[in-house]
Amino acid sequence: MTNSPRPSAIRFDRLLDAEPGDVARVREELGRWLLQKFELDSMRLNDMVLAVYEALANAAEFAYLTAPTPGCVNLRAEHDAASSALTLIVADEGRWREVDPTQRCRYRGRGLPLIKGLADVATVESSPRGTTVRMVFHDVEPVASRNGATVANY
């Protein structure tokens, strides 16, 4: 009996500086990549891009506040063909910033609840070595064939 090879995962991996300009650039790259690789309606696409953007923006703004220079943030996406799940991971090597609930600003602090509302599953793991936000979106199907068609810009 011959084992058939496991379908290769569809992947996206970017290492970026924790800077607003880099975050915006990678958000655009991710949107184009998602459009090229997956059958997504505009709502699902925007949910994914917004959730990732929130995680990237949080890392850029807070992860390296006490560091002498900004660090890096890694964005990784991987599609599992067997489960049709797309996992998007944003990881930094900075420090988690605990917010004093008495000092919470009325118009801030909505990023993590937003991420958890947009993704089917979202977890945040923080340690002295950094923070990892993992977002899973179920029922994501790859593009079967574009037959040479061009993909609209995101």
C-alpha positions as CSV (number, residue, x, y, z in Angstrom):
1,M,0.0,0.0,0.0
2,T,1.4,3.4,-1.0
3,N,0.9,6.4,1.1
4,S,-0.2,9.4,-1.0
5,P,1.8,12.5,-0.3
6,R,0.1,15.0,2.1
7,P,-1.1,18.0,0.2
8,S,1.4,20.8,0.6
9,A,0.2,23.6,2.9
10,I,-0.4,27.0,1.5
11,R,1.8,29.4,3.5
12,F,2.6,33.0,4.0
13,D,5.4,34.2,6.2
14,R,6.7,37.7,6.8
15,L,9.1,39.2,9.3
16,L,8.6,42.9,9.7
17,D,9.8,45.7,11.9
18,A,7.3,46.8,14.6
19,E,6.7,50.0,12.8
20,P,3.4,51.4,11.5
21,G,4.6,51.7,7.9
22,D,5.7,48.0,7.8
23,V,2.4,46.9,9.5
24,A,0.4,48.7,6.8
25,R,2.5,47.3,4.0
26,V,2.2,43.7,5.2
27,R,-1.5,44.1,5.8
28,E,-1.8,44.9,2.0
29,E,0.4,42.0,1.1
30,L,-1.7,39.6,3.2
31,G,-4.9,40.9,1.6
32,R,-3.6,40.3,-1.9
33,W,-2.2,36.8,-0.9
34,L,-5.6,35.8,0.6
35,L,-7.4,36.8,-2.6
36,Q,-5.0,34.9,-4.8
37,K,-5.0,31.7,-2.7
38,F,-8.5,31.3,-1.3
39,E,-12.2,31.4,-2.2
40,L,-13.3,34.2,0.1
41,D,-16.2,36.6,0.0
42,S,-15.4,40.2,0.9
43,M,-16.8,39.9,4.5
44,R,-14.6,36.9,5.3
45,L,-11.6,38.5,3.6
46,N,-12.0,41.7,5.6
47,D,-12.5,39.8,8.9
48,M,-9.2,38.1,8.4
49,V,-7.3,41.2,7.3
50,L,-8.7,43.3,10.1
51,A,-8.0,40.7,12.8
52,V,-4.4,40.3,11.7
53,Y,-4.0,44.1,11.4
54,E,-5.2,44.6,15.0
55,A,-2.7,42.0,16.2
56,L,0.1,43.6,14.2
57,A,-0.8,47.1,15.3
58,N,-0.9,46.0,18.9
59,A,2.6,44.5,18.6
60,A,3.9,47.6,16.8
61,E,2.5,49.9,19.4
62,F,3.0,48.1,22.7
63,A,5.4,45.1,22.5
64,Y,8.6,47.1,22.5
65,L,7.6,50.2,24.5
66,T,10.4,49.7,27.0
67,A,13.0,48.5,24.5
68,P,15.6,50.9,23.2
69,T,14.7,50.2,19.6
70,P,11.6,48.6,18.0
71,G,11.9,44.8,17.5
72,C,10.4,42.5,14.9
73,V,7.0,40.9,14.5
74,N,6.4,37.7,12.6
75,L,3.2,37.1,10.6
76,R,2.6,33.5,9.6
77,A,-0.3,32.0,7.8
78,E,-0.8,28.3,7.1
79,H,-3.8,26.5,5.5
80,D,-4.5,22.9,6.6
81,A,-6.1,21.2,3.6
82,A,-7.4,18.3,5.8
83,S,-9.4,20.5,8.0
84,S,-9.9,23.5,5.7
85,A,-8.7,25.8,8.4
86,L,-6.5,28.8,7.9
87,T,-4.4,29.7,10.9
88,L,-2.9,33.2,11.2
89,I,-0.2,33.8,13.8
90,V,1.3,37.2,14.9
91,A,4.2,36.8,17.2
92,D,6.6,39.3,18.8
93,E,9.5,39.1,21.3
94,G,8.4,42.1,23.3
95,R,6.8,42.5,26.7
96,W,3.1,42.2,27.4
97,R,1.6,45.5,28.6
98,E,-0.9,45.1,31.4
99,V,-3.4,47.9,31.4
100,D,-4.6,49.2,34.7
101,P,-8.4,48.9,34.5
102,T,-8.9,52.2,36.3
103,Q,-6.8,53.9,33.6
104,R,-8.5,52.3,30.7
105,C,-9.3,54.8,28.0
106,R,-12.9,54.9,26.6
107,Y,-11.8,54.7,23.0
108,R,-8.9,52.1,23.4
109,G,-8.6,48.5,24.3
110,R,-10.9,47.0,21.8
111,G,-8.3,45.2,19.7
112,L,-8.3,41.8,21.4
113,P,-12.1,41.6,21.8
114,L,-12.4,42.5,18.1
115,I,-9.9,39.8,17.1
116,K,-11.8,37.2,19.2
117,G,-15.0,38.3,17.5
118,L,-13.7,38.1,14.0
119,A,-11.8,34.8,14.2
120,D,-13.5,31.5,14.7
121,V,-10.9,30.7,17.4
122,A,-8.4,33.2,18.8
123,T,-5.9,32.8,21.6
124,V,-3.3,35.0,23.1
125,E,-0.2,33.6,24.8
126,S,2.2,35.9,26.6
127,S,5.4,35.1,28.3
128,P,8.7,37.0,29.1
129,R,9.8,35.8,25.6
130,G,7.0,37.5,23.8
131,T,3.4,37.4,22.8
132,T,1.7,35.1,20.2
133,V,-1.8,35.8,18.9
134,R,-3.2,32.8,17.0
135,M,-6.4,33.2,14.9
136,V,-8.1,30.3,13.2
137,F,-10.7,30.6,10.5
138,H,-12.6,27.5,9.6
139,D,-14.0,26.4,6.2
140,V,-11.4,28.2,4.1
141,E,-11.2,26.7,0.7
142,P,-8.2,27.2,-1.7
143,V,-8.8,28.6,-5.1
144,A,-9.4,25.6,-7.4
145,S,-8.2,27.3,-10.6
146,R,-8.1,30.8,-11.9
147,N,-7.5,29.6,-15.5
148,G,-5.1,32.5,-16.1
149,A,-7.5,35.1,-14.8
150,T,-6.0,38.0,-13.0
151,V,-6.9,38.7,-9.4
152,A,-8.2,42.2,-8.6
153,N,-6.0,44.3,-6.3
154,Y,-6.9,44.3,-2.7
